[in-house]
Amino acid sequence: MNDLKSKSNIKLMKRVLTTYELRKYLKKYFCLTLDNYLVLAYLDVFKNDEGKYFMRDIISYIGID
């Protein structure tokens, strides 16, 4: 059980470090926070056929209700 727990902790630490490195990269080169980047990535993917966004979907995605 202890071995399983330590493997789980190692995976968690790798995930945290990866996220931290991504945050540093975005901040340094693009002046973006991770949250801002995720919203921009969502906006890039979520377009209708005419390349337009639906504001209600964007608002619900970022959690402003």
N, C-alpha and C positions, 0 to 999 in steps of 0.2 A: 504493500500500500504506500509506503514512504517513497519508493522508487517512482510509482505512478504520479504521486503528488509533485515530486521534483521535476519530472518531465513536463507536467502541466505548467509549472511555474516557469520553466525555461521557454516554453512556447509563448506564454504570456509576455515575458520580458522581451523576446524577439519582436513580437507584435508592437509592443510599446516603443521600442527603439526604432523600428521601421517608421512608425507614425511620427515620432520625434524628428527623424531625419527628413521626412517629407515636409514637415512643418518648417524646418529650417531652410530647406531648399526653396519652398514657395515664398517664404518671407524675404529671403535674400535676393532672389532673382526676379520675382514678380510682385513683391510687396502685397502678397495675399495671405490671409489666414486660411487654415484648412477648411473652415466652414464656408468661406467665400468661394474657394476653389470648387468645393462640392456643388454649390449652387450654380456656378458657371458651367460646370460639367453637365449638370442636369439640364440647364437651359440649352446647351448645345445639342443634347440628345433629344430633348422633348420639343419638337417642332411639328406643326402639321405639314401637310403636303406643300403649302404655299410658303413655308419657312417662317410662319408666324407662331407666336406663343399665345397660350391661353392664360390670362392673368389669374383666373380662379385656381387653375392647377398649380401655378407657381406659388401662389399664396398658401395653398393647402400643403404644398411640398415643404416649404420652409417653416410651416407651423404657425402662421399668423391667422388665427380664426376670429 
